[in-house]
Amino acid sequence: MNVALYARFRQVSVTKTGKERFDRKATEKAIQGHLEHLRGEILAERISYSGIWELQELKSFIKPNDVLLLEWAGVPEFESEEIK
């Protein structure tokens, strides 16, 4: 994944001592929220090229049964081994 894109969604929490700590759950939630936004853009037929690029970069976060987002992210439906 593109580091700049990931940094955009990276969430941190601050401990009582003032130290920042990476919050994996909050980051995952932010990415899932953005994927839902992109789904809305697809359904409204107004997704941009940058939105498609973001989908391609975030494809590892798309659920395996989410056909709409996987298709727009350019993920092949079947791997060559599965077709045989």
Beta strands, then each sheet from edge to edge (+ up, - down):
strand 1: 12-14
strand 2: 20-22
sheet 1: 1+ 2-
end
